[in-house]
Amino acid sequence: MNDFPNDFRDRITEGKSTSPISAANLMQNFAWAKLVADPSLIEDTTQLGFSARKLKIPALPGQGTFVLGSVNGTMQWIATEEC
C-alpha cells in the first residue's frame, strides 16, 4: 500500500508526465518518510554508498517468543510464553 502524501504514479501516463513534480511535493514525501526517534536510538550507517541512519534494536536472542521492552532503562528482548 502506498500512503505517501503525493503518489507520483498518478502524474505519469504511458511513461510521460502529465504534470510537473514540484519540489514542495517531493519534500513533503521526504518529511513524511523520515524516521523521527530519540537520537540515542539512532546510529550512523551507510546504504548504497550514501550516509544513512538506522534504528538501534538489539539482535533477537534466538528461538522463542519475545517482546521488545525496557528493563532498567535498557532496550532488550523479553522472553514471553507463546500465544
Sequence and secondary structure as in RCSB ss.txt:
>XXXX:A:sequence
MNDFPNDFRDRITEGKSTSPISAANLMQNFAWAKLVADPSLIEDTTQLGFSARKLKIPALPGQGTFVLGSVNGTM
QWIATEEC
>XXXX:A:secstr
    S  GGGGEETTEESS   HHHHHHHHHHHS    GGGEEEEEETTEEEEEE      SSSEEEEEEETTEE
EEEEE   
